[in-house]
């Protein structure tokens, strides 16, 4: 029997499966000193994006019973993986479980940007009929540029190609043609220069944003920016500057430098389609994540 802390929650079916395996699952939310104390008591901790497992949390767990850290999702940038492994803790994630959900949300945001769906919904409820102001564009025939080419980016590419888009991408590793899924690999600058839509699919652990003023200057006029990767990947104030200058036609953001969102310029920009970090928030994705977590715990504990 293991004591498992799901500090950011867990799908009910997964919790039930773990209990049936004989484990004890704690789904309370701990922070600060209380989290450190609890980490010393549990055998495994499951987190999503809210809980950060940095050096103090790792030290607390390693000094006690903690053996396994699981990130229920794709990236592990909220966990100091190298330090955890130095301390003898195993770190796992569920990289494939939410790919389709995040890609679908990205596509939905692209359509919202192209056809003013979000903005017109708001103004209609305000009693306004702004039909002439909401002339949009079609995504068919446009070029989608992907920065990063992992599971989510590939899933989005597949969906967008089915809708008639041309897809190009940049990733640091040169891929063989057969690994490109009928997409064209290009330099970072060429993707910025040629794309009508640019979607970010890269990890981020701090430092200089991937997209800032210099990168916006390279892009074509009227480009759309999509960020469902990580807060900080796009410089938020530089994005608003680029929108106000007419360089960027619109943007869609699901992740923010500070969450909940604090940037008032971003909040007040009506050309940005925003959601509160819900990329993986579908019933299907959460069930798959839960299933993967159960399998990891079966294997490791």
Secondary structure, 3 states (H helix, E strand, C coil): CCEEEECCCCCHHHHHHHHHCCCEEECCCCCHHHHHHHHCCCCEEEECCCCCECHHHHHHHHCCCCCEEEECCCCCCCECHHHHHHCCCEEEECCCCCHHHHHHHHHHHHHHHHHCHHHHHHHHHCCCCCHHHCCCCCCCCCEEEEECCCHHHHHHHHHHHHCCCEEEEECCCCCCHHHCCCCEECCHHHHHHHCCEEEECCCCCCCCCCECHHHHHHCCCCEEEEECCCCCCECHHHHHHHHHCCCEEEEEECCCCCCCCCCHHHHCCCCEEECCCCCCCCHHHHHHHHHHHHHHHHHHC
